[in-house]
């Protein structure tokens, strides 16, 4: 971070308890065990422990400095009676910055660095597909692009992502997670997006928010963070989001009949080829994926590029570099022609149907779906699970395995207690040429199915 220590302290609103190196820090971290020379450690307060308690350990490891709350400063860095400890007593010359709220300070520093970078920012949220849209945008947008690693998309992960962006970053693609009202607004206040992509709105987090309409209202908070010349990117069929889109300064729609749409789409050998029409012209794209839902995700990412002024031809050249985060449609070859699609990072009724559609489209002699619980669906959860089970039957999925008690509502052919039992069942029942989908909410832990199965088969 090319920010002076004095500017960092001012951005944090910090009291400087001790001064350290004159050069800026290399990175920010919230893990004292990983802190070392050049690191600025933020001692965040958790439900059980105050991370500031570990600030002396970070300083002893050579950290550039620490950011702690007043309680940690008093208990660990200040002697009884309020006397500031001698530098040699608590560290080795690092900065000690005291703030009221270390998490808010982390966010404030991220906002300062985002402004210093002067990068254009694409904020991505939605019920389904936001990580894939982020991954695609990171690959195809021209210039020096920085985006979230894995799922660093929360009130802590997003500012850490911004602070990881190196000098010279031209575009930030920031995935924004949401579990309640006000959270997207909080993240958008850090990111200050120029483009807000809302992939869709569905029955996700309904248990927490009460209705799909409330989910839409929470996602739409991203629109209010846009500048006067900003752009919202939304699907043609926006559903419960539609009433909110009038608040967008400018709107680009993606999908059939939209501003950005795909024509002449074909899939062969794991590659999707399509002509993509945009307000900036049409281009023929080749995408390194076969899933129909990822073509939709690609349209959203292309629309974000168009909103930033990127030429479609420049995005075409980068499409071959698209890669997805772990557990999102990973394709594993198990031998005897058995293909396992490991899509177990998360699940909801929309993404589950899309994954089953892709499984059915693989053209395998036999298709197997291993389905775990879809979490946070509220009192209608059994009905949502039944609907997904009915969809699997309508597609002709040959063998459905439910994992865990809530999965009984899928009406599976076999119901097992846990991922290890599911892997053992599959090892005994799989046949050459099978295509297997493993999918469930993160809480179901279905990544263990693939891990065990690779060992067993």
N, C-alpha and C positions, 0 to 999 in steps of 0.2 A: 504494500500500500504506500503510494507516494504521498503520504500525509505526514506532516511534522508532528512530533509528540505534542506540541502545544495545540495544534489544530485538532488532534485526536481528543485531547482532554477537553477542549471547548465543545466539540461535537457531542461528547458524552455528558457534558455538564458535570464534570468530575472535580472533586477536591483532590489535589495532588499531594499525596502523603509522602512520597519519595520520588526522586527523579532517577532516570536511568540513561540508556544510550541516546545519543543525539540523532542517530539514523532511524528511519521508520521501521516498524515491525514487518516481518515477512508474511505472517498469516495470523488469523484468529482461530482459537480453539476453545472448546468447552470441556476438554478432557485433560485433567492435570497429568494423567499418566503418559499422555502423548506430548505434553509440552516440553519444549527444548529451546535452544538458542534461537532468537529471532521471533518467538511466538508471543502473542498477546493472549493471555488466558482470561476467560470470562468465568467467574465463579457464580454460576446461576443457582438460584434458590429452587429446590425441588420440594415435593410434598414431604419427604423424610429427612433430607439433609440439605444443608447450605453448602453449595459448591465452593463458596469462598473459604471454607475450612481448609481446603487443599491448596490455597494460594501459596503458602510457604513452600510446599513441595514443588510447585511449578517454578518458583523463584530459585529454589535450591538446584533445580535441573537446568538453570541458565535461561529461563524465560525472559524475553524482552521486558515484559511487564505483566501486571495482573489488574483486573477490574473486579472489585468486590463491593458488597453491600456494607452498610454501616455496622451491622451486627458482627459480621466476620472481621471487619477491620478492628473493632473494639476487642473482640475475643482473641484474635490470633496475631494481629499486627501492632496492637497498642498495649503497652504494659498497664497493669492495674493502676488506677488513678488518672488515666488519660495521657500518660507520658509516651511520646512516640519512641519506639524502640530504635536503637542504633541499627544502622544498615546491616552490619555484620551479624546481628542477632536474628534477622528474619530473611535475609536473602543476600544476593551478591550484586547489588547495584541495579536492580530492575525497577521499572516504574511501578508505583502503587497508586492506583486511581480508585477513589471511593465514590460510589454513586448510590442513589436511593434504590434503584431497580436495575440490576445487571442485565436482565433480559431486554428491557427498554433501551438500555445503553447500547447493547449489541445491535438492536434495530436502528438506532440513531446513527451509529457509525456506518452501518451498511448504506443507509440513505445518503450520508455524506460522500461515501466512496462512489455510489451510483452517480451522483451529480458530478463528482470530479472526473469520472470516466467520460461523461457526456455521451454514453452509448444510447442507442435506441433500445427500447425495452418492449418485449412481447410478453404479456402476462397470459397464462393459459390455465383455465379452470374448466370444470364440467363434471357431470356425474360419471361419464365413461369416456375413456380414450385420452385423457389429458396427458398422461405420461407418454403415450405413443405419439401424440401430436408434438409434444416437446422434443422427443427423440428425432422425429422426422425434420422438424424445423431446425434443430441444431445441425443436422447434416446438410440440408439444402439451402439454407440462407447464405447469401454471399457475405464475404468479409470475415473478420475475426469474431467468432461467435462463442459465447460462454453460456452454459446451461446447467441446471441442477444435476448433480450426481444422484443416481438411484432415486430415493424418495425424500431428498432434502427440500421439502416443500411446505414446511410448517412455519410457525412464528419464530422458531429457532433455526430450522434448516434453510429457509429462504435467505435470511440475512447472512448466514455462513456462506451460502452460495455466492451472493453478491460480493462478499469480501474475498472470495477465492478468485474473482475475475482479475486477470493480469492487466497491467497498464497496456493501453492500445486496444482493448476490447471495444468492438464497434456495435455489437448487438448482444443484448442479454435476453435469453429465453428462459422465463421463470415460471415453472409450474407452481400453482397455488392450491393448496389443499383446504378443505372446508369441513367442519363438523358442526358448526353452529352459526347463528347470526352474528355479524360483526367481524368474523374472522377474515373474510375476503377483503373487507375494508381495511383491516389492520395490515394485511400483507400488501395490498395495493398502495397504502401510504408509504411503505418502504420502497416498493418497486417503482412507483410512479410510472405506470405503463403508458406507452404511446399507442399500443395496440392491445386490445383485450379480446382474447379468443375464449368463447364459451362453447365447448364442444357439443353439449346437449344438457338436458335436465331430465332426470328419471327418478324412480323410487329408491334413492340412495340416501342414507341417514334420515329416513322418515321417522324412525324411532326417536331420534333426537329433536327433529324439527316439527313433526306432526303431520305434514302433508307435502305433496309434490310442489304445490304452490309456494309453500314456505321455502322449500329447497331452491326454487327458481328465484325468489326474492333475495335469498342469501347469495346466490351466484351472481345476480345482477349488481351487487355492490361494486363489482369490477368496473361497471360502466360509469359510475359516478367519479371514478378516479381519473378518467381520461381527460386530457387537455382539450381545448377548443378545436384543435386540428387533429385530434385522435380518431381512431377507427375501432369499431367493434366488429368482430367476426363471429357469425352465428349461423346455425343450420337453416336451410330453407324451411324445414318443418320444425319450428322452435317450440311448439307445445306451450307449456306453462310459462316459458320465458318470453313469449311474444309480447305481452302487455308492457314489458319493461324495455323493449328495444327502442321505443320512441325516444328514450333518454340518450341514445348514442349520438355523438356529434356527426358521425358518418358510419354507415353500415355496409358491410360486405357479407353476402350470403354464400354458403357453399352447399353443394349437393345438386340433385337433378333440378334443372330450371333456375339455378341460382347464378350469381355473378361468377362463381368459379365452379365449373362442373366437368365431369368426365364423360367423354364419348368414345365409342368404339373400343371399350375395355375388353381385353382378353387376358386369360391366365394360362400359362404353359411353363412347365419345368420350374415352378416356384417363382416365376416372374410375372408381374402384372404390367401390361402395356396399355396405354390409354392416351387419347388426345385430350388435353386439358384446356378448356376455354377459360380465359380470364379477361377482365377489362383491359389488360395490357397486351392482349394477343393470345394466340393458341400455340401450344407446343406439344409434341409427342414425347411422353415420358415413359421410361422403363423403371419400374420399382422392384427392388429385390424382396418381394413378399407376394404371397398368394391370397391373403385374406381380404374379403370384400370390405370388412369394416376398416381395414388399414388403408384402403383406397380412400374411404371417406375421411379418415384422419389426415391423409396426405393432402386432400383438397383443403382442409382447414389450415394446414401449415403453409400451403401455397398461397392461400388467401392472405395470411399474415405477411408473407413476403411481398405480395402485391401492395398491401397496405403500407409497407415500409418503402415502396418504390423500387423493389428489386425486379429485374427483368426476368420473365419466365425462362428464357434461354439460359440464364445464369444458374437457375435452379435445376434445370434439366441436367446440366453437367455434373451436378453434385448428388443426384439421386442415387447413384450406385453406392454411395457411402452410407446409406441409411442402415442403422443398427438399433436394436431395441434393448431396453433395460431388462435385467434378469427376471425370470419367471413370467415374462409377458409373451406368450406364444413361442417359447423356445422349442425348437424341433430337435428331438433326440432320436438317433438311429440305434435300435436295440439288437439288431441282428435278425436273421430270418425274415427280413423285409418289414419288421415291426417298427412303426413310427409312433413316438410318443410326443404329443403336444403339451408342453408343460406351461400352463397358463394359470398358475395358482397364486398370483400375487394378490388378486382381489376378485370379487364377484358380486354381481347384482343382477336383477332380472334382464336388463338390457344387454349387458356384456355376456351373460350366460347364453342367451339366445344366439348372439352373434358367434360365439365360440362353437356352439353346436351346429350352426349353419356351416361354418368352415369345416368342421369334422365330417359332416355329411357330404360336403363337396369334394373331399379328398379322393373319392372314388375307390376306397379300399374294399377288399372282399368282405370285411367285417369291421364294424365300428364299435368302439367301447368308450363309454363316458363314465369317468370316476368323479362324482360330484360331492362336494362338501357344502356345508351351510353357507347361505347368503345372509350375512349378519346385518343388524340394525335396520330391519324392515318393519318393526313395530308389530301391532296386533294382526296385521294382514299377512305376516310372514308365511304361515302355512299355505295360504292361497297363492302367494307368489311362487312358492316352491312347487306346488301342484301344477301351476301354469307352465313352469319350465319343464317338469316331467312330461306333461302332455305335448309340449313342443318337441321334445326328444323323440317321443313315440311317433308324432306326425312326420318327422324327418326320416323315420326308419332306422334310428340308432339301434343296433342289434342287442347290446348288453349294457345295462345301466347299473353302476355300483354306487350306492349311497354310503357316505362316510360320516358317522356320528348320528346321534339320535334325531336332530332336526332334519336330516336328509331322508328320513322315512317318508316325508311328504312328497318327495319326488316320485314315489311309487316305484322304487328301484327293483331290479331283478334280484339283487343281493344287497343286504344292509350289513355293514361291518362297523366295528366299534371305533377304530382309529386308523391312521395312515399306515402303520406297520402291518395291520391285518389286511388292509386293502392291497398292499404290495404283495403279500403272500398269496392272496387270492388270485391276483393277476398273474403271478409267476406260474401258478398251476393251470390257469385257464387260457392264457394267451395262445393264439395260433399264428403260424407264419402269415405275414401280410396284413396283420391287424393294424388299424389306426386307433390310437388311444388318446383321449383328451382327459387331462387332470385339471380340475378347476373348482375353486371355492374361495370364500373370503379368507383373508390373511390369518384370521384367528383359528381357522380350521387346520392350519399347519400342513397343507397337502404337499408342500415341497418335499416332505419326507417320503411321500409315495415314490417319486422319481428317484430319490437317493437310494432307497431300499431296493427298488426294482432293478436299477442298474447293477446292483450287487448280486441280485438273485437270478437274473436272466443271463 
